[in-house]
């Protein structure tokens, strides 16, 4: 009986340690691209509509590999033919923070008053991820009841 209890304890210990052993066996490397969804909140309607239009017109999905080092050069390329307009923000998809962005990005203007909060939210959200992270900007997620949600369950943790 003692042997059976001992065996069961050892088995329970091993089973309990398996997730930790597996986790440490292949630790993630810095900048390892793992797809993450960034759900754009419904309260920023203008920017959300911009993303939807940009995805359709550019035929480029919401996927973006973060690359902050190349932002300045991409910004010059993206906005070269889109001069500033008073009271408006120039917005681009692919964004200048995206490695894939550049001269072929879709550019439009959004009233600054309707874009500033959205831009601030987006910058704060993307700050959570390192360069090399692949994010997907998702607009219009609805739950099973058809209600719009601002975050995916996997991102609530």
Helices and strands as residue ranges (DSSP letters): H 2-25, E 36-40, H 45-58, E 63-65, H 71-79, E 88-93, E 106-111, H 112-126, E 134-139, G 153-155
